[in-house]
């Protein structure tokens, strides 16, 4: 079953852009431990995606 949602696609695109800019411009490395900014962005993105998925399922 394929699930398509415009808001989730936009969240994914935003996460990609933030990750790319962070990697190229700010030197973020997403495999490093102890980077609180990267961890916070990852958690926030996951929470938004989960919340949108749950809300759409209702």
C-alpha positions in Angstrom: 0.0 0.0 0.0 1.4 3.3 -1.0 0.8 6.3 1.2 1.1 9.8 -0.3 0.7 13.0 1.7 1.6 16.5 0.6 2.4 17.7 4.1 4.7 14.7 4.7 6.4 15.2 1.4 7.1 18.8 2.4 8.5 17.7 5.7 10.8 15.3 3.9 11.9 18.0 1.5 12.5 20.5 4.4 14.5 17.8 6.2 16.6 17.2 3.1 17.3 20.9 2.5 18.2 21.5 6.2 20.5 18.5 6.2 22.1 19.4 2.9 22.7 23.0 4.0 23.9 21.9 7.4 26.3 19.5 5.9 27.7 21.8 3.2 27.7 25.2 4.9 28.0 24.4 8.6 30.0 21.2 8.4 27.4 19.1 10.3 28.1 15.4 10.3 25.1 13.3 11.0 27.2 10.3 12.1 28.9 12.1 14.9 27.9 11.7 18.5 27.4 14.7 20.8 26.0 17.1 18.2 22.9 18.5 19.9 21.7 20.6 17.0 21.7 17.6 14.6 20.0 15.4 17.2 17.4 18.0 17.9 16.6 18.5 14.2 16.3 14.7 13.7 14.0 14.3 16.7 11.9 17.3 15.7 11.6 15.9 12.1 10.6 12.5 13.3 8.0 13.9 15.7 6.4 16.0 13.0 6.3 13.1 10.6 4.7 10.8 13.2 2.2 13.5 14.3 1.1 14.1 10.7 0.8 10.4 10.0 -1.3 9.8 13.1 -3.5 12.8 12.3 -4.1 11.6 8.7 -5.0 8.1 9.9 -7.9 9.5 11.9 
